[in-house]
Amino acid sequence: MNEIRRLYDRIVLAPARTARTWLAMHWHRWRTRHQSRARTSHYRTRAARAHSP
């Protein structure tokens, strides 16, 4: 029984875990980049308003 469970884990579950981990890391990187761009845009807009007549 333990051998079957170990094989099942390596063949079926491991790729699913790898995919979930990849998706989580991809989302984290995307969100971090997006927040950085949004912050830069926000500061740029506020600076333009402060310097306009």
Secondary structure, 3 states (H helix, E strand, C coil): CHHHHHHHHHHHHHHHHHHHHHHHHHHHHHHHHHHHHHHHHHHHHHHHHHHCC
